[in-house]
Amino acid sequence: MAETYTFDAKDLAEIEKLTAKYPEKQAAVLPVLWYAQDKFGHSDPAVQKLVSETLGVPEAHIRGVVSFYTQFYDKPMGKNVLDVCTCLSCQVCGGYDMLHYIEEKLGIKAGETTPDGQFSLQSVECLGACGYAPMLQVTNDKFVNHLTREKVDKLIEDLKAGNKPEFESNPMPQHEKGS
């Protein structure tokens, strides 16, 4: 039986604040989906239905948004979601090598979650950081750039210990001192 999700009064008040920023409720789909995913950990079909009913927006529209953006998870995911970019720039710089290394290290394939629920791994399209390839994103938050096996090993150990990666500044060469 599919799980049932609900928004409580606090959630509905927050959603009302979100929708008040837009001329129509359909325009608020992205922020409300973000809110729902943050609350439930994913945007599976039952969550999509709840967002549809809450906003009065067709369920097909909600599904289209969730299926378009890799940042929305249409199924329950691990605590740490590793989105490895495998677009052209990252491919050329070793993106698939890093993806396969992570698969080997975690014992799962892209699209799977570790049995302990700690990690989900995804191969994703461009994350918009081509100059820092190969790279990945951790649970729709921090980017980890210029991946190496050593950097991946440290990242996974840190995440297992409950430590999220720090923001990694990558200045462009023309902005570095002396240029």
LOKE-384416 format. One line per field, with one value per atom (N, C-alpha, C, O, CB): residue number from 1; atom name; x, y, z; residue in one letter. Coordinates in pm, whole numbers, plus 50000, padded with zeros to 5 digits. Each point is the difference from the previous one (the first is absolute). Glycine has a CB too. Layout:
<pts>
num <- (NUM ...) $
atome <- (CA ...) $
u <- (X ...) $
v <- (Y ...) $
w <- (Z ...) $
residu <- (A ...) $
</pts>
This chain:
<pts>
num <- (1 1 1 1 1 2 2 2 2 2 3 3 3 3 3 4 4 4 4 4 5 5 5 5 5 6 6 6 6 6 7 7 7 7 7 8 8 8 8 8 9 9 9 9 9 10 10 10 10 10 11 11 11 11 11 12 12 12 12 12 13 13 13 13 13 14 14 14 14 14 15 15 15 15 15 16 16 16 16 16 17 17 17 17 17 18 18 18 18 18 19 19 19 19 19 20 20 20 20 20 21 21 21 21 21 22 22 22 22 22 23 23 23 23 23 24 24 24 24 24 25 25 25 25 25 26 26 26 26 26 27 27 27 27 27 28 28 28 28 28 29 29 29 29 29 30 30 30 30 30 31 31 31 31 31 32 32 32 32 32 33 33 33 33 33 34 34 34 34 34 35 35 35 35 35 36 36 36 36 36 37 37 37 37 37 38 38 38 38 38 39 39 39 39 39 40 40 40 40 40 41 41 41 41 41 42 42 42 42 42 43 43 43 43 43 44 44 44 44 44 45 45 45 45 45 46 46 46 46 46 47 47 47 47 47 48 48 48 48 48 49 49 49 49 49 50 50 50 50 50 51 51 51 51 51 52 52 52 52 52 53 53 53 53 53 54 54 54 54 54 55 55 55 55 55 56 56 56 56 56 57 57 57 57 57 58 58 58 58 58 59 59 59 59 59 60 60 60 60 60 61 61 61 61 61 62 62 62 62 62 63 63 63 63 63 64 64 64 64 64 65 65 65 65 65 66 66 66 66 66 67 67 67 67 67 68 68 68 68 68 69 69 69 69 69 70 70 70 70 70 71 71 71 71 71 72 72 72 72 72 73 73 73 73 73 74 74 74 74 74 75 75 75 75 75 76 76 76 76 76 77 77 77 77 77 78 78 78 78 78 79 79 79 79 79 80 80 80 80 80 81 81 81 81 81 82 82 82 82 82 83 83 83 83 83 84 84 84 84 84 85 85 85 85 85 86 86 86 86 86 87 87 87 87 87 88 88 88 88 88 89 89 89 89 89 90 90 90 90 90 91 91 91 91 91 92 92 92 92 92 93 93 93 93 93 94 94 94 94 94 95 95 95 95 95 96 96 96 96 96 97 97 97 97 97 98 98 98 98 98 99 99 99 99 99 100 100 100 100 100 101 101 101 101 101 102 102 102 102 102 103 103 103 103 103 104 104 104 104 104 105 105 105 105 105 106 106 106 106 106 107 107 107 107 107 108 108 108 108 108 109 109 109 109 109 110 110 110 110 110 111 111 111 111 111 112 112 112 112 112 113 113 113 113 113 114 114 114 114 114 115 115 115 115 115 116 116 116 116 116 117 117 117 117 117 118 118 118 118 118 119 119 119 119 119 120 120 120 120 120 121 121 121 121 121 122 122 122 122 122 123 123 123 123 123 124 124 124 124 124 125 125 125 125 125 126 126 126 126 126 127 127 127 127 127 128 128 128 128 128 129 129 129 129 129 130 130 130 130 130 131 131 131 131 131 132 132 132 132 132 133 133 133 133 133 134 134 134 134 134 135 135 135 135 135 136 136 136 136 136 137 137 137 137 137 138 138 138 138 138 139 139 139 139 139 140 140 140 140 140 141 141 141 141 141 142 142 142 142 142 143 143 143 143 143 144 144 144 144 144 145 145 145 145 145 146 146 146 146 146 147 147 147 147 147 148 148 148 148 148 149 149 149 149 149 150 150 150 150 150 151 151 151 151 151 152 152 152 152 152 153 153 153 153 153 154 154 154 154 154 155 155 155 155 155 156 156 156 156 156 157 157 157 157 157 158 158 158 158 158 159 159 159 159 159 160 160 160 160 160 161 161 161 161 161 162 162 162 162 162 163 163 163 163 163 164 164 164 164 164 165 165 165 165 165 166 166 166 166 166 167 167 167 167 167 168 168 168 168 168 169 169 169 169 169 170 170 170 170 170 171 171 171 171 171 172 172 172 172 172 173 173 173 173 173 174 174 174 174 174 175 175 175 175 175 176 176 176 176 176 177 177 177 177 177 178 178 178 178 178 179 179 179 179 179) $
atome <- (N CA C O CB N CA C O CB N CA C O CB N CA C O CB N CA C O CB N CA C O CB N CA C O CB N CA C O CB N CA C O CB N CA C O CB N CA C O CB N CA C O CB N CA C O CB N CA C O CB N CA C O CB N CA C O CB N CA C O CB N CA C O CB N CA C O CB N CA C O CB N CA C O CB N CA C O CB N CA C O CB N CA C O CB N CA C O CB N CA C O CB N CA C O CB N CA C O CB N CA C O CB N CA C O CB N CA C O CB N CA C O CB N CA C O CB N CA C O CB N CA C O CB N CA C O CB N CA C O CB N CA C O CB N CA C O CB N CA C O CB N CA C O CB N CA C O CB N CA C O CB N CA C O CB N CA C O CB N CA C O CB N CA C O CB N CA C O CB N CA C O CB N CA C O CB N CA C O CB N CA C O CB N CA C O CB N CA C O CB N CA C O CB N CA C O CB N CA C O CB N CA C O CB N CA C O CB N CA C O CB N CA C O CB N CA C O CB N CA C O CB N CA C O CB N CA C O CB N CA C O CB N CA C O CB N CA C O CB N CA C O CB N CA C O CB N CA C O CB N CA C O CB N CA C O CB N CA C O CB N CA C O CB N CA C O CB N CA C O CB N CA C O CB N CA C O CB N CA C O CB N CA C O CB N CA C O CB N CA C O CB N CA C O CB N CA C O CB N CA C O CB N CA C O CB N CA C O CB N CA C O CB N CA C O CB N CA C O CB N CA C O CB N CA C O CB N CA C O CB N CA C O CB N CA C O CB N CA C O CB N CA C O CB N CA C O CB N CA C O CB N CA C O CB N CA C O CB N CA C O CB N CA C O CB N CA C O CB N CA C O CB N CA C O CB N CA C O CB N CA C O CB N CA C O CB N CA C O CB N CA C O CB N CA C O CB N CA C O CB N CA C O CB N CA C O CB N CA C O CB N CA C O CB N CA C O CB N CA C O CB N CA C O CB N CA C O CB N CA C O CB N CA C O CB N CA C O CB N CA C O CB N CA C O CB N CA C O CB N CA C O CB N CA C O CB N CA C O CB N CA C O CB N CA C O CB N CA C O CB N CA C O CB N CA C O CB N CA C O CB N CA C O CB N CA C O CB N CA C O CB N CA C O CB N CA C O CB N CA C O CB N CA C O CB N CA C O CB N CA C O CB N CA C O CB N CA C O CB N CA C O CB N CA C O CB N CA C O CB N CA C O CB N CA C O CB N CA C O CB N CA C O CB N CA C O CB N CA C O CB N CA C O CB N CA C O CB N CA C O CB N CA C O CB N CA C O CB N CA C O CB N CA C O CB N CA C O CB N CA C O CB N CA C O CB N CA C O CB N CA C O CB N CA C O CB N CA C O CB N CA C O CB N CA C O CB N CA C O CB N CA C O CB N CA C O CB N CA C O CB N CA C O CB N CA C O CB) $
u <- (50083 49917 50088 50098 49719 50150 50078 49984 49893 50080 50136 49996 49917 49997 50230 49706 49919 50075 50053 49730 50220 50069 49898 49902 50312 49812 49911 50084 50111 49701 50131 50057 49919 49877 50202 49989 49929 49974 50036 50071 49832 49964 50123 49993 49810 50308 50125 50048 50041 50021 49933 50042 49912 50049 50033 49788 49906 50021 49985 49849 50200 50028 50126 50006 49884 50211 50124 49975 50053 50081 49786 49967 49921 50017 49981 49916 49924 50094 49980 49824 50300 50100 50073 50025 50005 50002 50069 49912 50046 50084 49746 49911 49962 49969 49944 50088 49964 50099 49969 49925 50224 50103 49976 50070 50091 49741 49979 49859 49907 50260 49818 49867 49899 49880 50234 49935 49910 50070 50123 49765 50035 50056 50094 50096 49699 50178 50086 50144 50095 49707 50215 50133 50077 50122 49791 50017 50063 50037 50043 49828 50113 50026 50143 50018 49816 50266 50139 50025 50047 50024 49899 50027 49917 50047 50012 49819 49919 50053 50002 49797 50245 50063 50128 50026 49878 50175 50121 49961 50062 50055 49779 49954 49958 50039 49884 49999 49952 50116 50004 49780 50308 50113 50086 50049 49952 50016 50076 49929 50065 50025 49779 49922 50001 50021 49834 50123 49983 50125 50006 49756 50337 50124 49999 50101 49929 49856 49987 49870 49921 50212 49847 49876 49938 49975 50117 49884 49943 49856 49947 50201 49788 49865 49899 49913 50136 49959 49907 50024 49905 50082 50140 50032 49956 49947 50250 49824 49956 49849 49951 50241 49735 49853 49961 49908 50068 50092 49972 50025 49919 50142 50051 50030 49895 49955 50292 49714 49897 49870 49940 50166 49850 49874 50010 49905 50047 50163 50019 49996 49941 50196 49926 50006 49884 49974 50271 49684 49895 50058 49942 49906 50268 50071 49994 50016 50139 49823 49992 50122 50114 49748 50110 50106 50100 50119 49720 50115 50090 50103 50115 49700 50145 50095 50107 50119 49700 50138 50094 50097 50121 49705 50121 50086 50101 50116 49697 50143 50090 50115 50114 49695 50163 50105 50097 50122 49719 50106 50085 50087 50117 49711 50116 50077 50102 50097 49707 50175 50092 50126 50111 49694 50180 50112 50060 49930 49966 50236 50065 50005 50027 50110 49837 50004 49880 50002 50127 49767 49885 50012 50031 49823 50121 50013 49862 49920 50294 49758 49868 49987 49904 50076 50117 49995 50084 50084 49885 50009 50083 50148 50036 49774 50273 50143 50077 49944 50023 50162 50087 50019 49963 50152 49943 50027 50089 49980 49998 50118 50091 49983 50023 50142 49794 49981 50119 50024 49721 50327 50116 49960 49981 50181 49826 49967 50130 50059 49712 50273 50125 49968 49924 50185 49951 49978 50071 50119 49858 49949 50060 49977 50003 49961 50013 49990 50138 50099 49704 50202 50122 50124 50101 49755 50139 50120 50048 50119 49804 49984 50038 50046 50092 49745 50098 50043 50145 50081 49685 50267 50135 50103 50114 49790 50055 50091 49995 50065 49909 49951 49998 49874 50002 50236 49652 49875 49953 49959 49981 50067 49958 50098 49959 49930 50238 50098 49964 50006 50174 49783 49963 49869 49988 50130 49784 49874 50026 49949 49928 50202 50028 50081 49982 50013 50094 50076 49906 50013 50189 49704 49905 49910 49970 50035 49952 49920 50075 49945 49945 50237 50083 50018 49989 50132 49905 50025 49876 50010 50159 49713 49877 49932 49911 50061 50068 49938 49861 49918 50214 49841 49870 50025 50109 49774 50015 50004 49925 49921 50094 50010 49925 49851 49957 50234 49731 49856 49964 49882 50104 50114 49974 50037 50064 49978 49914 50028 50068 49965 49836 50296 50068 49900 49905 50314 49803 49906 49978 49893 50180 50028 49984 49929 49979 50227 49757 49928 50084 49947 49858 50326 50088 50026 50013 50092 49902 50037 49911 49967 50267 49728 49941 50095 50061 49696 50254 50093 49923 49920 50273 49833 49934 50101 50092 49692 50195 50071 49905 49885 50249 49912 49912 50058 50119 49798 49994 50041 50066 50012 49802 50226 50081 49951 49882 50168 50042 49972 50051 49996 50016 50037 50039 50134 50023 49741 50325 50133 50106 50094 49814 50076 50088 50147 50087 49724 50219 50138 50068 50121 49818 49983 50054 49987 49999 49944 50045 49978 50124 50112 49725 50140 49870 49950 50078 49980 49810 49942 49872 49943 50157 49858 49873 49936 50063 50021 49789 49925 49948 49958 49975 50072 49955 49861 49986 50254 49661 49862 49953 49958 50077 49972 49951 50063 49935 49852 50336 50063 50139 50014 49854 50233 50137 50052 49969 50070 50040 50072 50136 50060 49820 50166 50137 50064 49960 49981 50160 50059 50135 50063 49816 50165 50131 50018 50098 49999 49806 50001 50123 50047 49705 50298 50104 49955 49907 50283 49874 49967 50019 49919 50149 50040 50029 49891 49959 50289 49708 49896 49868 49927 50187 49855 49879 50009 49903 50067 50146 50019 49973 49928 50242 49889 49982 49854 49945 50291 49701 49859 49913 49919 50120 49976 49917 50025 49906 50097 50122 50029 49941 49944 50267 49801 49941 49849 49942 50245 49748 49854 49957 49899 50092 50083 49969 50008 49925 50163 50004 50018 49901 50002 50240 49671 49901 50049 49934 49972 50210 50057 49973 50041 50136 49756 49971 50122 50078 49673 50267 50114 49985 49889 50143 50081 50002 49983 50023 50126 49811 49995 50140 50096 49704 50212 50129 50008 49933 50080 50069 50015 50095 50107 49850 50002 50082 50005 49923 50016 50151 50005 50044 50075 49976 49900 50041 50141 50033 49725 50324 50139 50009 50092 49967 49849 50008 49969 50027 49908 50010 49969 50103 49991 49771 50335 50103 50097 50021 49957 50081 50095 50119 50049 49880 50115 50115 49966 50089 50041 49743 49961 49957 49964 49967) $
v <- (49883 50117 50125 50007 49867 50222 50123 50083 50005 49993 50067 50086 50124 50049 49867 50134 50120 50115 49986 49880 50246 50119 50110 50012 49924 50146 50114 50121 49987 49857 50272 50124 50037 49997 50080 49959 50047 50150 50062 49755 50241 50142 50089 50100 49851 50015 50077 49994 50101 49852 49928 49984 50084 50069 49698 50225 50074 50151 50072 49741 50234 50143 50038 50106 49891 49917 50027 49996 50083 49818 50005 49990 50123 50049 49700 50300 50122 50119 50082 49830 50096 50106 49987 50099 49910 49868 49977 50038 50069 49745 50142 50027 50147 50048 49720 50303 50143 50083 50113 49858 49976 50072 49994 50067 49881 49973 49976 50040 49997 49816 50226 50043 49885 50023 50158 49697 49884 49881 49996 50089 49821 49887 49914 49946 50055 49984 49917 50053 49922 50020 50188 50059 49964 50015 50173 49765 49964 49853 49953 50230 49743 49856 49969 49916 50054 50095 49970 50021 49908 50156 50054 50015 49907 49957 50279 49734 49910 49857 49927 50221 49811 49868 49992 49899 50077 50131 50004 49983 49923 50227 49923 49991 49856 49945 50296 49699 49864 49901 49912 50146 49956 49906 50016 49901 50106 50115 50022 49933 49943 50275 49790 49940 49847 49934 50269 49740 49856 49926 49877 50168 50028 49938 49960 49954 49966 50097 49963 50059 50058 49728 50198 50048 49885 50012 50225 49652 49883 50031 50105 49738 50067 50028 50042 50083 49756 50104 50039 50144 50073 49687 50281 50138 50093 50108 49816 50034 50079 50023 50109 49799 49986 50011 50100 50080 49682 50234 50093 50145 50088 49734 50202 50135 50042 50115 49848 49946 50029 50042 50101 49734 50088 50029 50130 50077 49678 50268 50119 50127 50100 49765 50129 50118 50010 50106 49883 49900 50000 50004 50060 50053 49824 49994 49855 49909 50287 49780 49862 49916 50045 50038 49795 49908 49978 49982 49905 50113 49982 50113 49976 49905 50239 50112 49978 50021 50136 49801 49975 49889 50012 50058 49824 49888 50049 49958 49878 50250 50054 50078 49989 50022 50066 50077 49905 50015 50179 49709 49906 49920 49976 50009 49973 49917 50083 49944 49901 50286 50084 50033 49994 50101 49939 50044 49884 49930 50296 49753 49891 50027 49909 50043 50171 50034 49947 49997 50205 49757 49941 49848 49944 50256 49737 49854 49937 50022 50001 49899 49940 49867 49925 50187 49861 49882 50031 50090 49749 50089 50022 49980 49909 50015 50161 49998 49983 50007 50138 49832 49989 50135 50104 49703 50189 50123 50095 50121 49750 50075 50078 49957 49885 50139 50070 49971 50059 50120 49880 49914 50043 50006 49897 50001 50224 50023 50024 50108 49989 49805 50011 50048 49937 49878 50298 50054 49913 49970 50264 49727 49919 50065 49932 49861 50339 50072 50008 49957 50178 49920 49997 50050 49931 50099 50089 50054 49907 49973 50260 49719 49909 49865 49939 50176 49837 49874 50009 49912 50046 50148 50018 50007 49956 50164 49934 50016 49884 50007 50238 49650 49882 49980 49927 50099 50036 49986 49856 49956 50269 49700 49860 49919 49907 50114 50012 49930 50020 49906 50126 50092 50029 49930 49946 50276 49779 49930 49852 49944 50222 49770 49857 49973 49897 50077 50118 49984 50005 49920 50185 49988 50011 49877 49949 50303 49700 49876 49887 49927 50147 49913 49893 50021 49905 50070 50147 50031 49975 49948 50224 49866 49985 49865 49963 50283 49681 49870 50011 49909 49999 50205 50021 50057 50047 49990 49959 50060 50133 50025 49747 50311 50125 49967 49907 50205 49965 49976 49916 49974 50043 49939 49915 50070 50106 49692 50141 50049 49888 49883 50276 49877 49899 49936 50066 50061 49747 49931 50071 49988 49802 50285 50071 50134 50070 49818 50149 50124 50126 50111 49773 50100 50117 50072 50123 49762 50041 50062 49955 49882 50131 50083 49972 50061 50104 49894 49938 50046 50020 49915 49963 50236 50030 50055 50072 49973 49918 50063 50107 49971 49817 50338 50110 50081 49994 50016 50065 50091 50122 50008 49912 50171 50116 50068 50033 49998 49989 50073 50144 50074 49710 50254 50139 50039 50117 49933 49856 50031 49935 49938 50078 50000 49932 50034 49916 50087 50115 50041 49930 50013 50203 49709 49933 49849 49930 50272 49748 49858 49917 50050 50012 49811 49939 50044 50033 49769 50197 50049 49925 49929 50295 49796 49944 50097 50094 49671 50210 50080 49906 49888 50283 49875 49920 50049 50112 49847 49957 50023 50143 50072 49756 50211 50131 50116 50103 49787 50094 50106 50030 50062 49869 50025 50036 49923 49883 50168 50020 49938 49955 50066 50078 49743 49955 49994 49923 49941 50220 50023 49932 49958 50258 49774 49942 49866 49980 50252 49678 49872 49916 49994 50012 49931 49898 49885 50016 50155 49715 49888 50039 49964 49873 50235 50041 50094 49990 49985 50116 50095 49926 50033 50151 49718 49919 49920 49992 49995 49952 49921 50088 49960 49893 50266 50092 50043 50003 50079 49950 50041 49891 50029 50113 49736 49890 49976 49977 49919 50107 49982 50114 49977 49901 50246 50114 49986 50022 50123 49818 49986 49887 50013 50072 49806 49890 50048 49953 49882 50259 50054 50113 50058 49880 50093 50106 50139 50098 49761 50151 50129 50032 49926 50045 50140 50044 50073 50057 49962 49978 50072 50151 50053 49763 50251 50145 50060 49932 50059 50135 50071 50006 50030 50107 49833 49995 50115 49998 49750 50351 50115 49964 49945 50214 49873 49975 50126 50014 49740 50337 50123 49974 49906 50220 49958 49992 50060 50092 49923 49935 50049 50153 50060 49723 50279 50144 50077 50120 49846 49966 50066 49974 50056 49926 49934 49972 50117 50071 49681 50269 50110 49983 49890 50133 50090 49999 49978 50005 49913 50057 49977 50129 50001 49767) $
w <- (50000 50000 50000 50075 50046 49796 49990 50126 50061 49689 50288 50118 49970 49888 50185 50030 49988 50066 50111 49888 49933 50051 50022 49926 49956 50220 50027 50041 50051 50018 49906 50052 50123 49997 49772 50339 50119 49988 49899 50243 49960 49997 49981 49928 50220 49915 49985 49856 49943 50297 49702 49860 49907 49911 50140 49971 49915 50012 49901 50123 50095 50018 49922 49938 50290 49777 49926 49849 49926 50263 49767 49858 49956 49889 50126 50072 49969 49980 49911 50221 49952 49985 49866 49931 50319 49714 49873 49881 49908 50199 49895 49886 49990 49891 50129 50091 49999 49919 49961 50263 49750 49924 49849 49924 50259 49774 49857 49958 50081 49928 49864 49953 49991 50007 49867 50110 49996 50065 50006 49783 50259 50075 49916 50054 50085 49731 49917 50000 49990 49866 50155 50002 50128 50005 49855 50241 50127 50009 50106 49999 49787 50003 50047 50088 49727 50129 50038 50150 50066 49704 50286 50143 50089 50105 49846 50009 50082 49991 50099 49867 49915 49989 50083 50065 49705 50230 50084 50146 50074 49761 50206 50138 50033 50103 49888 49920 50023 50003 50086 49802 50019 49998 50125 50054 49695 50297 50123 50119 50087 49819 50097 50109 49995 50102 49899 49880 49987 49952 50008 49947 49995 49954 49854 49947 50281 49706 49859 49947 50075 49959 49837 49935 49921 49880 50105 50082 49931 49957 50034 50102 49788 49950 50107 49973 49849 50297 50106 50045 50029 50046 49932 50035 49887 50026 50115 49734 49886 50004 49973 49890 50171 50009 50109 49980 49941 50193 50108 49955 50027 50142 49763 49951 49898 50001 50038 49873 49900 50067 49963 49882 50253 50069 50081 50005 50006 50050 50083 49914 50040 50122 49722 49913 49902 49944 50078 49957 49899 49860 49909 50252 49822 49873 49952 50081 49980 49809 49953 50039 49994 49816 50229 50040 49887 50026 50132 49718 49885 49993 49962 49914 50160 49999 50108 49976 49940 50202 50110 49958 50022 50151 49768 49955 49896 50001 50044 49865 49899 50061 49954 49890 50259 50067 50070 49986 50046 50042 50073 49904 50028 50155 49705 49907 49920 49948 50036 50006 49924 50080 49946 49933 50248 50082 50078 50073 49946 49965 50074 50150 50078 49719 50244 50141 50079 50123 49814 49991 50067 49993 49895 50048 50169 50009 49997 50091 50042 49763 49987 50075 49980 49800 50305 50086 50124 49997 49805 50306 50119 49967 49925 50222 49909 49972 50130 50109 49689 50188 50116 50066 49946 49948 50224 50075 49919 50003 50213 49714 49917 49855 49965 50226 49726 49858 49925 50004 50017 49910 49922 49854 49935 50232 49782 49859 49925 50011 50047 49867 49926 49859 49927 50210 49826 49866 49897 50014 50081 49802 49893 49863 49898 50240 49862 49872 49936 50058 50027 49795 49920 50072 50002 49803 50254 50066 50111 50012 49935 50133 50108 49945 50053 50100 49740 49937 49958 50031 49890 50006 49947 50112 49984 49817 50313 50113 50100 50104 49868 49997 50086 50081 50099 49911 49951 50074 50013 50108 49813 49968 50008 50084 50070 49705 50218 50085 50147 50079 49747 50211 50139 50036 50110 49876 49923 50025 50026 50096 49759 50059 50016 50128 50066 49683 50285 50124 50121 50093 49798 50108 50111 50004 50108 49874 49902 49997 50067 50082 49704 50179 50057 50151 50078 49700 50261 50141 50087 50111 49816 50021 50077 49978 50077 49911 49909 49971 49940 50013 50171 49750 49933 49861 49970 50253 49694 49867 50004 50091 49797 50012 49988 49998 49932 49941 50202 50012 50120 50025 49731 50320 50116 50131 50000 49857 50253 50134 50079 49985 50008 50089 50082 50097 50043 49937 50055 50090 50134 50060 49831 50156 50128 49985 50100 49978 49799 49976 50010 50000 50086 49921 50014 49869 49999 50192 49697 49874 49885 49987 50095 49836 49869 49899 50026 50062 49798 49896 49871 49959 50150 49827 49873 49900 50036 50085 49755 49888 49950 49965 49970 50062 49963 49885 49970 50265 49703 49895 50063 50122 49726 50072 50039 50127 50013 49748 50331 50123 49991 50098 50031 49754 49976 50058 50028 49969 50022 50053 49913 50049 50185 49636 49903 50020 49973 49866 50206 50020 50116 50018 49887 50174 50118 49991 50101 50034 49744 49974 50034 49996 49824 50215 50028 50137 50089 49766 50158 50126 50034 49918 50039 50167 50046 50096 50048 49923 50057 50096 50109 49972 49850 50302 50113 50044 50049 50026 49907 50044 49972 50091 50086 49696 49955 50076 50019 49919 50105 50078 49945 49895 50309 49865 49966 49879 49980 50260 49679 49889 50052 50085 49742 50122 50025 49863 49913 50300 49768 49869 49983 50097 49895 49883 49966 50073 50071 49894 50015 50072 49968 49886 50113 50105 49990 50089 50079 49875 50034 50087 50148 50085 49731 50211 50138 50053 50115 49840 49960 50041 50024 50094 49775 50047 50017 50129 50076 49675 50276 50123 50122 50092 49792 50118 50113 50013 50110 49861 49917 50002 50061 50089 49707 50160 50049 50149 50076 49694 50272 50143 50082 50107 49834 50009 50071 50011 50107 49811 49972 50002 50094 50070 49694 50238 50093 50145 50086 49748 50192 50135 50030 50108 49880 49915 50020 49966 50033 50140 49762 49964 49854 49911 50264 49802 49863 49946 50076 49974 49818 49943 50019 50004 49828 50181 50010 49861 49899 50307 49789 49873 49944 50071 50002 49800 49933 49900 49897 50133 50001 49912 49886 50023 50169 49688 49881 49915 49905 50098 50030 49922 49857 49971 50238 49703 49860 49990 50074 49842 49993 49990 49987 50056 49837 50034 49981 50128 50008 49755 50340 50125 50109 50109 49830 50031 50099 50008 49901 50056 50160 50019 49905 49976 50267 49706 49912 49855 49915 50274 49779 49861 49935 49883 50173) $
residu <- (M M M M M A A A A A E E E E E T T T T T Y Y Y Y Y T T T T T F F F F F D D D D D A A A A A K K K K K D D D D D L L L L L A A A A A E E E E E I I I I I E E E E E K K K K K L L L L L T T T T T A A A A A K K K K K Y Y Y Y Y P P P P P E E E E E K K K K K Q Q Q Q Q A A A A A A A A A A V V V V V L L L L L P P P P P V V V V V L L L L L W W W W W Y Y Y Y Y A A A A A Q Q Q Q Q D D D D D K K K K K F F F F F G G G G G H H H H H S S S S S D D D D D P P P P P A A A A A V V V V V Q Q Q Q Q K K K K K L L L L L V V V V V S S S S S E E E E E T T T T T L L L L L G G G G G V V V V V P P P P P E E E E E A A A A A H H H H H I I I I I R R R R R G G G G G V V V V V V V V V V S S S S S F F F F F Y Y Y Y Y T T T T T Q Q Q Q Q F F F F F Y Y Y Y Y D D D D D K K K K K P P P P P M M M M M G G G G G K K K K K N N N N N V V V V V L L L L L D D D D D V V V V V C C C C C T T T T T C C C C C L L L L L S S S S S C C C C C Q Q Q Q Q V V V V V C C C C C G G G G G G G G G G Y Y Y Y Y D D D D D M M M M M L L L L L H H H H H Y Y Y Y Y I I I I I E E E E E E E E E E K K K K K L L L L L G G G G G I I I I I K K K K K A A A A A G G G G G E E E E E T T T T T T T T T T P P P P P D D D D D G G G G G Q Q Q Q Q F F F F F S S S S S L L L L L Q Q Q Q Q S S S S S V V V V V E E E E E C C C C C L L L L L G G G G G A A A A A C C C C C G G G G G Y Y Y Y Y A A A A A P P P P P M M M M M L L L L L Q Q Q Q Q V V V V V T T T T T N N N N N D D D D D K K K K K F F F F F V V V V V N N N N N H H H H H L L L L L T T T T T R R R R R E E E E E K K K K K V V V V V D D D D D K K K K K L L L L L I I I I I E E E E E D D D D D L L L L L K K K K K A A A A A G G G G G N N N N N K K K K K P P P P P E E E E E F F F F F E E E E E S S S S S N N N N N P P P P P M M M M M P P P P P Q Q Q Q Q H H H H H E E E E E K K K K K G G G G G S S S S S) $
</pts>
